[in-house]
Amino acid sequence: MEIEVITREDLHKFRIQLLDDIGRMLSELTKPKEEINEWLRSKEVRGLLKISASTLQNMRISGKLPYSKIDGRYYYKQGDIKKLLNGNK
């Protein structure tokens, strides 16, 4: 059986790392929801914009709303949706 000696310096480094980790976790919790959940699926976008699936498809095809497609599912950035809405004021 090995015995490891923990020094004050080791404890100080651990404390600093622990405080940094806790700070990062707290900053994630205090971010606005749209920053945490930045990508939305088609159903969520249709609900937000109150549009049909075909209207959303036309927006994709026309290039009005950028998207990413992964495994046959479409994803949209919340920032792009906000730009679209703010651009039509």
Biopython code that builds the backbone (N, CA, C, O; Angstrom):
import numpy as np
from Bio.PDB.StructureBuilder import StructureBuilder

atoms = [
    (1, "MET", "N", (0.839, -1.174, 0.000)),
    (1, "MET", "CA", (0.000, 0.000, 0.000)),
    (1, "MET", "C", (0.890, 1.245, 0.000)),
    (1, "MET", "O", (1.808, 1.383, 0.809)),
    (2, "GLU", "N", (0.578, 2.157, -0.952)),
    (2, "GLU", "CA", (1.342, 3.388, -1.035)),
    (2, "GLU", "C", (0.692, 4.477, -0.208)),
    (2, "GLU", "O", (-0.531, 4.545, -0.089)),
    (3, "ILE", "N", (1.511, 5.309, 0.349)),
    (3, "ILE", "CA", (1.016, 6.451, 1.113)),
    (3, "ILE", "C", (1.401, 7.708, 0.339)),
    (3, "ILE", "O", (2.566, 7.920, 0.006)),
    (4, "GLU", "N", (0.390, 8.540, 0.060)),
    (4, "GLU", "CA", (0.653, 9.797, -0.628)),
    (4, "GLU", "C", (0.538, 10.933, 0.375)),
    (4, "GLU", "O", (-0.360, 10.956, 1.216)),
    (5, "VAL", "N", (1.450, 11.857, 0.270)),
    (5, "VAL", "CA", (1.453, 13.015, 1.147)),
    (5, "VAL", "C", (0.861, 14.194, 0.383)),
    (5, "VAL", "O", (1.296, 14.511, -0.724)),
    (6, "ILE", "N", (-0.129, 14.834, 0.980)),
    (6, "ILE", "CA", (-0.755, 16.007, 0.379)),
    (6, "ILE", "C", (-0.214, 17.238, 1.085)),
    (6, "ILE", "O", (-0.309, 17.368, 2.305)),
    (7, "THR", "N", (0.350, 18.126, 0.301)),
    (7, "THR", "CA", (0.946, 19.328, 0.883)),
    (7, "THR", "C", (-0.064, 20.474, 0.881)),
    (7, "THR", "O", (-1.126, 20.381, 0.267)),
    (8, "ARG", "N", (0.282, 21.540, 1.570)),
    (8, "ARG", "CA", (-0.564, 22.738, 1.564)),
    (8, "ARG", "C", (-0.695, 23.294, 0.150)),
    (8, "ARG", "O", (-1.755, 23.780, -0.246)),
    (9, "GLU", "N", (0.384, 23.217, -0.592)),
    (9, "GLU", "CA", (0.351, 23.705, -1.979)),
    (9, "GLU", "C", (-0.639, 22.876, -2.813)),
    (9, "GLU", "O", (-1.373, 23.434, -3.628)),
    (10, "ASP", "N", (-0.664, 21.562, -2.617)),
    (10, "ASP", "CA", (-1.626, 20.713, -3.317)),
    (10, "ASP", "C", (-3.058, 21.109, -2.968)),
    (10, "ASP", "O", (-3.922, 21.196, -3.840)),
    (11, "LEU", "N", (-3.291, 21.346, -1.690)),
    (11, "LEU", "CA", (-4.622, 21.753, -1.244)),
    (11, "LEU", "C", (-5.004, 23.118, -1.816)),
    (11, "LEU", "O", (-6.159, 23.339, -2.180)),
    (12, "HIS", "N", (-4.047, 24.022, -1.894)),
    (12, "HIS", "CA", (-4.305, 25.345, -2.452)),
    (12, "HIS", "C", (-4.660, 25.237, -3.940)),
    (12, "HIS", "O", (-5.604, 25.888, -4.388)),
    (13, "LYS", "N", (-3.922, 24.426, -4.714)),
    (13, "LYS", "CA", (-4.224, 24.225, -6.134)),
    (13, "LYS", "C", (-5.619, 23.605, -6.303)),
    (13, "LYS", "O", (-6.384, 23.996, -7.185)),
    (14, "PHE", "N", (-5.929, 22.639, -5.445)),
    (14, "PHE", "CA", (-7.247, 22.000, -5.503)),
    (14, "PHE", "C", (-8.347, 23.021, -5.224)),
    (14, "PHE", "O", (-9.379, 23.035, -5.896)),
    (15, "ARG", "N", (-8.116, 23.869, -4.232)),
    (15, "ARG", "CA", (-9.106, 24.896, -3.868)),
    (15, "ARG", "C", (-9.347, 25.858, -5.033)),
    (15, "ARG", "O", (-10.492, 26.194, -5.336)),
    (16, "ILE", "N", (-8.278, 26.296, -5.679)),
    (16, "ILE", "CA", (-8.387, 27.215, -6.813)),
    (16, "ILE", "C", (-9.170, 26.547, -7.948)),
    (16, "ILE", "O", (-10.065, 27.162, -8.529)),
    (17, "GLN", "N", (-8.840, 25.302, -8.262)),
    (17, "GLN", "CA", (-9.520, 24.578, -9.342)),
    (17, "GLN", "C", (-10.997, 24.379, -9.009)),
    (17, "GLN", "O", (-11.857, 24.528, -9.877)),
    (18, "LEU", "N", (-11.288, 24.049, -7.767)),
    (18, "LEU", "CA", (-12.671, 23.843, -7.337)),
    (18, "LEU", "C", (-13.482, 25.133, -7.456)),
    (18, "LEU", "O", (-14.618, 25.112, -7.930)),
    (19, "LEU", "N", (-12.903, 26.248, -7.027)),
    (19, "LEU", "CA", (-13.592, 27.530, -7.126)),
    (19, "LEU", "C", (-13.827, 27.926, -8.592)),
    (19, "LEU", "O", (-14.881, 28.469, -8.925)),
    (20, "ASP", "N", (-12.853, 27.657, -9.459)),
    (20, "ASP", "CA", (-13.028, 27.932, -10.885)),
    (20, "ASP", "C", (-14.169, 27.098, -11.468)),
    (20, "ASP", "O", (-14.995, 27.609, -12.225)),
    (21, "ASP", "N", (-14.209, 25.824, -11.115)),
    (21, "ASP", "CA", (-15.273, 24.941, -11.613)),
    (21, "ASP", "C", (-16.647, 25.394, -11.128)),
    (21, "ASP", "O", (-17.607, 25.408, -11.899)),
    (22, "ILE", "N", (-16.741, 25.758, -9.871)),
    (22, "ILE", "CA", (-18.021, 26.224, -9.314)),
    (22, "ILE", "C", (-18.436, 27.532, -9.995)),
    (22, "ILE", "O", (-19.613, 27.724, -10.301)),
    (23, "GLY", "N", (-17.484, 28.423, -10.230)),
    (23, "GLY", "CA", (-17.781, 29.678, -10.916)),
    (23, "GLY", "C", (-18.312, 29.446, -12.316)),
    (23, "GLY", "O", (-19.266, 30.103, -12.731)),
    (24, "ARG", "N", (-17.706, 28.514, -13.057)),
    (24, "ARG", "CA", (-18.182, 28.188, -14.405)),
    (24, "ARG", "C", (-19.593, 27.617, -14.362)),
    (24, "ARG", "O", (-20.429, 27.969, -15.194)),
    (25, "MET", "N", (-19.861, 26.750, -13.411)),
    (25, "MET", "CA", (-21.189, 26.145, -13.285)),
    (25, "MET", "C", (-22.237, 27.211, -12.954)),
    (25, "MET", "O", (-23.334, 27.195, -13.513)),
    (26, "LEU", "N", (-21.910, 28.117, -12.066)),
    (26, "LEU", "CA", (-22.850, 29.177, -11.701)),
    (26, "LEU", "C", (-23.117, 30.121, -12.867)),
    (26, "LEU", "O", (-24.245, 30.577, -13.050)),
    (27, "SER", "N", (-22.087, 30.417, -13.656)),
    (27, "SER", "CA", (-22.302, 31.304, -14.802)),
    (27, "SER", "C", (-23.199, 30.632, -15.839)),
    (27, "SER", "O", (-23.972, 31.314, -16.510)),
    (28, "GLU", "N", (-23.113, 29.317, -15.982)),
    (28, "GLU", "CA", (-24.013, 28.596, -16.897)),
    (28, "GLU", "C", (-25.457, 28.673, -16.400)),
    (28, "GLU", "O", (-26.386, 28.808, -17.196)),
    (29, "LEU", "N", (-25.638, 28.587, -15.096)),
    (29, "LEU", "CA", (-26.991, 28.628, -14.534)),
    (29, "LEU", "C", (-27.626, 30.008, -14.655)),
    (29, "LEU", "O", (-28.849, 30.120, -14.742)),
    (30, "THR", "N", (-26.808, 31.060, -14.663)),
    (30, "THR", "CA", (-27.353, 32.412, -14.698)),
    (30, "THR", "C", (-27.497, 32.955, -16.115)),
    (30, "THR", "O", (-27.987, 34.070, -16.293)),
    (31, "LYS", "N", (-27.081, 32.191, -17.133)),
    (31, "LYS", "CA", (-27.255, 32.628, -18.511)),
    (31, "LYS", "C", (-28.740, 32.628, -18.854)),
    (31, "LYS", "O", (-29.499, 31.792, -18.363)),
    (32, "PRO", "N", (-29.145, 33.563, -19.692)),
    (32, "PRO", "CA", (-30.534, 33.516, -20.159)),
    (32, "PRO", "C", (-30.801, 32.206, -20.885)),
    (32, "PRO", "O", (-29.904, 31.626, -21.496)),
    (33, "LYS", "N", (-32.040, 31.751, -20.811)),
    (33, "LYS", "CA", (-32.384, 30.450, -21.372)),
    (33, "LYS", "C", (-32.024, 30.334, -22.849)),
    (33, "LYS", "O", (-31.594, 29.269, -23.292)),
    (34, "GLU", "N", (-32.192, 31.410, -23.619)),
    (34, "GLU", "CA", (-31.912, 31.315, -25.043)),
    (34, "GLU", "C", (-30.434, 31.070, -25.325)),
    (34, "GLU", "O", (-30.093, 30.512, -26.368)),
    (35, "GLU", "N", (-29.549, 31.478, -24.411)),
    (35, "GLU", "CA", (-28.135, 31.202, -24.613)),
    (35, "GLU", "C", (-27.808, 29.754, -24.285)),
    (35, "GLU", "O", (-26.921, 29.163, -24.901)),
    (36, "ILE", "N", (-28.508, 29.185, -23.333)),
    (36, "ILE", "CA", (-28.263, 27.802, -22.958)),
    (36, "ILE", "C", (-28.814, 26.871, -24.024)),
    (36, "ILE", "O", (-28.131, 25.937, -24.445)),
    (37, "ASN", "N", (-30.041, 27.112, -24.463)),
    (37, "ASN", "CA", (-30.695, 26.273, -25.452)),
    (37, "ASN", "C", (-30.730, 27.040, -26.767)),
    (37, "ASN", "O", (-31.786, 27.503, -27.196)),
    (38, "GLU", "N", (-29.572, 27.171, -27.403)),
    (38, "GLU", "CA", (-29.461, 28.030, -28.564)),
    (38, "GLU", "C", (-30.115, 27.422, -29.803)),
    (38, "GLU", "O", (-30.654, 28.161, -30.626)),
    (39, "TRP", "N", (-30.086, 26.120, -29.957)),
    (39, "TRP", "CA", (-30.634, 25.463, -31.140)),
    (39, "TRP", "C", (-32.048, 24.979, -30.881)),
    (39, "TRP", "O", (-32.342, 24.416, -29.827)),
    (40, "LEU", "N", (-32.914, 25.202, -31.848)),
    (40, "LEU", "CA", (-34.306, 24.771, -31.739)),
    (40, "LEU", "C", (-34.631, 23.822, -32.874)),
    (40, "LEU", "O", (-34.067, 23.923, -33.964)),
    (41, "ARG", "N", (-35.548, 22.897, -32.613)),
    (41, "ARG", "CA", (-36.018, 21.990, -33.655)),
    (41, "ARG", "C", (-37.205, 22.619, -34.370)),
    (41, "ARG", "O", (-37.766, 23.617, -33.918)),
    (42, "SER", "N", (-37.575, 22.023, -35.484)),
    (42, "SER", "CA", (-38.628, 22.576, -36.342)),
    (42, "SER", "C", (-39.928, 22.818, -35.586)),
    (42, "SER", "O", (-40.559, 23.862, -35.749)),
    (43, "LYS", "N", (-40.324, 21.866, -34.768)),
    (43, "LYS", "CA", (-41.593, 22.001, -34.041)),
    (43, "LYS", "C", (-41.581, 23.224, -33.129)),
    (43, "LYS", "O", (-42.571, 23.949, -33.034)),
    (44, "GLU", "N", (-40.457, 23.443, -32.462)),
    (44, "GLU", "CA", (-40.341, 24.596, -31.568)),
    (44, "GLU", "C", (-40.401, 25.907, -32.364)),
    (44, "GLU", "O", (-41.028, 26.875, -31.933)),
    (45, "VAL", "N", (-39.743, 25.925, -33.525)),
    (45, "VAL", "CA", (-39.736, 27.135, -34.359)),
    (45, "VAL", "C", (-41.141, 27.418, -34.881)),
    (45, "VAL", "O", (-41.592, 28.563, -34.873)),
    (46, "ARG", "N", (-41.828, 26.377, -35.332)),
    (46, "ARG", "CA", (-43.207, 26.564, -35.818)),
    (46, "ARG", "C", (-44.094, 27.109, -34.720)),
    (46, "ARG", "O", (-44.946, 27.960, -34.975)),
    (47, "GLY", "N", (-43.906, 26.631, -33.502)),
    (47, "GLY", "CA", (-44.697, 27.127, -32.373)),
    (47, "GLY", "C", (-44.388, 28.577, -32.049)),
    (47, "GLY", "O", (-45.295, 29.364, -31.780)),
    (48, "LEU", "N", (-43.102, 28.935, -32.075)),
    (48, "LEU", "CA", (-42.710, 30.320, -31.784)),
    (48, "LEU", "C", (-43.233, 31.294, -32.832)),
    (48, "LEU", "O", (-43.732, 32.369, -32.500)),
    (49, "LEU", "N", (-43.113, 30.910, -34.099)),
    (49, "LEU", "CA", (-43.502, 31.796, -35.184)),
    (49, "LEU", "C", (-44.970, 31.648, -35.583)),
    (49, "LEU", "O", (-45.504, 32.436, -36.364)),
    (50, "LYS", "N", (-45.607, 30.613, -35.024)),
    (50, "LYS", "CA", (-47.012, 30.320, -35.353)),
    (50, "LYS", "C", (-47.185, 30.163, -36.870)),
    (50, "LYS", "O", (-48.011, 30.823, -37.500)),
    (51, "ILE", "N", (-46.362, 29.254, -37.426)),
    (51, "ILE", "CA", (-46.411, 28.978, -38.860)),
    (51, "ILE", "C", (-46.560, 27.479, -39.083)),
    (51, "ILE", "O", (-46.348, 26.680, -38.171)),
    (52, "SER", "N", (-46.921, 27.113, -40.289)),
    (52, "SER", "CA", (-47.091, 25.703, -40.632)),
    (52, "SER", "C", (-45.749, 25.098, -41.041)),
    (52, "SER", "O", (-44.762, 25.807, -41.242)),
    (53, "ALA", "N", (-45.740, 23.765, -41.159)),
    (53, "ALA", "CA", (-44.526, 23.067, -41.573)),
    (53, "ALA", "C", (-44.138, 23.469, -42.992)),
    (53, "ALA", "O", (-42.951, 23.594, -43.293)),
    (54, "SER", "N", (-45.120, 23.674, -43.865)),
    (54, "SER", "CA", (-44.800, 24.056, -45.247)),
    (54, "SER", "C", (-44.234, 25.476, -45.317)),
    (54, "SER", "O", (-43.351, 25.747, -46.130)),
    (55, "THR", "N", (-44.729, 26.375, -44.480)),
    (55, "THR", "CA", (-44.176, 27.729, -44.443)),
    (55, "THR", "C", (-42.728, 27.693, -43.979)),
    (55, "THR", "O", (-41.882, 28.392, -44.535)),
    (56, "LEU", "N", (-42.438, 26.892, -42.972)),
    (56, "LEU", "CA", (-41.067, 26.761, -42.482)),
    (56, "LEU", "C", (-40.179, 26.171, -43.578)),
    (56, "LEU", "O", (-39.042, 26.606, -43.761)),
    (57, "GLN", "N", (-40.694, 25.191, -44.296)),
    (57, "GLN", "CA", (-39.938, 24.603, -45.398)),
    (57, "GLN", "C", (-39.639, 25.654, -46.471)),
    (57, "GLN", "O", (-38.524, 25.712, -46.988)),
    (58, "ASN", "N", (-40.620, 26.473, -46.800)),
    (58, "ASN", "CA", (-40.407, 27.538, -47.786)),
    (58, "ASN", "C", (-39.363, 28.536, -47.309)),
    (58, "ASN", "O", (-38.588, 29.049, -48.116)),
    (59, "MET", "N", (-39.330, 28.817, -46.024)),
    (59, "MET", "CA", (-38.326, 29.730, -45.466)),
    (59, "MET", "C", (-36.928, 29.127, -45.586)),
    (59, "MET", "O", (-35.957, 29.836, -45.848)),
    (60, "ARG", "N", (-36.839, 27.814, -45.391)),
    (60, "ARG", "CA", (-35.544, 27.129, -45.556)),
    (60, "ARG", "C", (-35.097, 27.202, -47.016)),
    (60, "ARG", "O", (-33.961, 27.573, -47.312)),
    (61, "ILE", "N", (-36.008, 26.844, -47.924)),
    (61, "ILE", "CA", (-35.676, 26.789, -49.347)),
    (61, "ILE", "C", (-35.283, 28.159, -49.883)),
    (61, "ILE", "O", (-34.339, 28.280, -50.663)),
    (62, "SER", "N", (-36.011, 29.189, -49.463)),
    (62, "SER", "CA", (-35.734, 30.543, -49.955)),
    (62, "SER", "C", (-34.496, 31.170, -49.313)),
    (62, "SER", "O", (-34.012, 32.204, -49.773)),
    (63, "GLY", "N", (-33.986, 30.545, -48.251)),
    (63, "GLY", "CA", (-32.804, 31.075, -47.570)),
    (63, "GLY", "C", (-33.117, 32.140, -46.539)),
    (63, "GLY", "O", (-32.206, 32.779, -46.012)),
    (64, "LYS", "N", (-34.396, 32.340, -46.242)),
    (64, "LYS", "CA", (-34.771, 33.347, -45.255)),
    (64, "LYS", "C", (-34.369, 32.945, -43.846)),
    (64, "LYS", "O", (-34.101, 33.796, -42.998)),
    (65, "LEU", "N", (-34.328, 31.628, -43.603)),
    (65, "LEU", "CA", (-33.996, 31.136, -42.273)),
    (65, "LEU", "C", (-32.907, 30.067, -42.383)),
    (65, "LEU", "O", (-33.173, 28.962, -42.857)),
    (66, "PRO", "N", (-31.680, 30.385, -41.948)),
    (66, "PRO", "CA", (-30.601, 29.391, -41.993)),
    (66, "PRO", "C", (-30.908, 28.213, -41.070)),
    (66, "PRO", "O", (-31.633, 28.352, -40.085)),
    (67, "TYR", "N", (-30.347, 27.056, -41.406)),
    (67, "TYR", "CA", (-30.610, 25.846, -40.625)),
    (67, "TYR", "C", (-29.432, 24.893, -40.729)),
    (67, "TYR", "O", (-28.534, 25.064, -41.553)),
    (68, "SER", "N", (-29.464, 23.887, -39.869)),
    (68, "SER", "CA", (-28.538, 22.756, -39.953)),
    (68, "SER", "C", (-29.368, 21.495, -39.967)),
    (68, "SER", "O", (-30.394, 21.406, -39.292)),
    (69, "LYS", "N", (-28.926, 20.530, -40.728)),
    (69, "LYS", "CA", (-29.655, 19.263, -40.816)),
    (69, "LYS", "C", (-28.745, 18.149, -40.323)),
    (69, "LYS", "O", (-27.642, 17.950, -40.831)),
    (70, "ILE", "N", (-29.229, 17.434, -39.331)),
    (70, "ILE", "CA", (-28.473, 16.322, -38.751)),
    (70, "ILE", "C", (-29.404, 15.125, -38.655)),
    (70, "ILE", "O", (-30.458, 15.199, -38.023)),
    (71, "ASP", "N", (-29.017, 14.028, -39.280)),
    (71, "ASP", "CA", (-29.815, 12.800, -39.279)),
    (71, "ASP", "C", (-31.267, 13.053, -39.675)),
    (71, "ASP", "O", (-32.185, 12.496, -39.072)),
    (72, "GLY", "N", (-31.470, 13.882, -40.678)),
    (72, "GLY", "CA", (-32.816, 14.133, -41.183)),
    (72, "GLY", "C", (-33.639, 15.102, -40.353)),
    (72, "GLY", "O", (-34.814, 15.318, -40.650)),
    (73, "ARG", "N", (-33.057, 15.684, -39.332)),
    (73, "ARG", "CA", (-33.764, 16.652, -38.486)),
    (73, "ARG", "C", (-33.173, 18.026, -38.699)),
    (73, "ARG", "O", (-31.961, 18.183, -38.844)),
    (74, "TYR", "N", (-34.038, 19.013, -38.717)),
    (74, "TYR", "CA", (-33.617, 20.387, -38.937)),
    (74, "TYR", "C", (-33.490, 21.117, -37.595)),
    (74, "TYR", "O", (-34.318, 20.962, -36.697)),
    (75, "TYR", "N", (-32.429, 21.914, -37.495)),
    (75, "TYR", "CA", (-32.179, 22.709, -36.307)),
    (75, "TYR", "C", (-31.939, 24.159, -36.719)),
    (75, "TYR", "O", (-31.331, 24.433, -37.754)),
    (76, "TYR", "N", (-32.430, 25.081, -35.887)),
    (76, "TYR", "CA", (-32.347, 26.510, -36.184)),
    (76, "TYR", "C", (-31.778, 27.234, -34.972)),
    (76, "TYR", "O", (-32.105, 26.903, -33.832)),
    (77, "LYS", "N", (-30.928, 28.220, -35.222)),
    (77, "LYS", "CA", (-30.380, 29.020, -34.127)),
    (77, "LYS", "C", (-31.402, 30.070, -33.708)),
    (77, "LYS", "O", (-32.047, 30.699, -34.548)),
    (78, "GLN", "N", (-31.537, 30.247, -32.408)),
    (78, "GLN", "CA", (-32.466, 31.253, -31.904)),
    (78, "GLN", "C", (-32.077, 32.647, -32.379)),
    (78, "GLN", "O", (-32.947, 33.474, -32.649)),
    (79, "GLY", "N", (-30.780, 32.913, -32.484)),
    (79, "GLY", "CA", (-30.320, 34.214, -32.942)),
    (79, "GLY", "C", (-30.784, 34.510, -34.367)),
    (79, "GLY", "O", (-31.130, 35.647, -34.687)),
    (80, "ASP", "N", (-30.790, 33.485, -35.221)),
    (80, "ASP", "CA", (-31.251, 33.674, -36.602)),
    (80, "ASP", "C", (-32.748, 33.974, -36.644)),
    (80, "ASP", "O", (-33.206, 34.758, -37.475)),
    (81, "ILE", "N", (-33.499, 33.354, -35.755)),
    (81, "ILE", "CA", (-34.946, 33.611, -35.692)),
    (81, "ILE", "C", (-35.190, 35.044, -35.231)),
    (81, "ILE", "O", (-36.058, 35.734, -35.766)),
    (82, "LYS", "N", (-34.422, 35.490, -34.237)),
    (82, "LYS", "CA", (-34.557, 36.872, -33.759)),
    (82, "LYS", "C", (-34.201, 37.866, -34.850)),
    (82, "LYS", "O", (-34.879, 38.882, -35.006)),
    (83, "LYS", "N", (-33.136, 37.585, -35.616)),
    (83, "LYS", "CA", (-32.749, 38.466, -36.721)),
    (83, "LYS", "C", (-33.874, 38.555, -37.752)),
    (83, "LYS", "O", (-34.184, 39.634, -38.259)),
    (84, "LEU", "N", (-34.471, 37.422, -38.049)),
    (84, "LEU", "CA", (-35.559, 37.387, -39.012)),
    (84, "LEU", "C", (-36.718, 38.252, -38.526)),
    (84, "LEU", "O", (-37.273, 39.037, -39.296)),
    (85, "LEU", "N", (-37.081, 38.113, -37.269)),
    (85, "LEU", "CA", (-38.188, 38.895, -36.726)),
    (85, "LEU", "C", (-37.841, 40.373, -36.640)),
    (85, "LEU", "O", (-38.679, 41.214, -36.968)),
    (86, "ASN", "N", (-36.645, 40.711, -36.216)),
    (86, "ASN", "CA", (-36.258, 42.115, -36.092)),
    (86, "ASN", "C", (-36.077, 42.781, -37.444)),
    (86, "ASN", "O", (-36.251, 43.993, -37.566)),
    (87, "GLY", "N", (-35.729, 42.002, -38.465)),
    (87, "GLY", "CA", (-35.537, 42.552, -39.795)),
    (87, "GLY", "C", (-36.830, 42.949, -40.470)),
    (87, "GLY", "O", (-36.817, 43.714, -41.434)),
    (88, "ASN", "N", (-37.953, 42.439, -39.977)),
    (88, "ASN", "CA", (-39.246, 42.723, -40.592)),
    (88, "ASN", "C", (-40.018, 43.803, -39.846)),
    (88, "ASN", "O", (-41.230, 43.931, -40.023)),
    (89, "LYS", "N", (-39.327, 44.584, -39.011)),
    (89, "LYS", "CA", (-40.022, 45.642, -38.263)),
    (89, "LYS", "C", (-40.299, 46.827, -39.153)),
    (89, "LYS", "O", (-40.877, 47.816, -38.702)),
]
sb = StructureBuilder()
sb.init_structure("model")
sb.init_model(0)
sb.init_chain("A")
sb.init_seg("    ")
for serial, (resi, resn, name, xyz) in enumerate(atoms, 1):
    if name == "N":
        sb.init_residue(resn, " ", resi, " ")
    sb.init_atom(name, np.array(xyz, "f"), 0.0, 1.0, " ", f" {name:<3s}", serial, name[0])
structure = sb.get_structure()
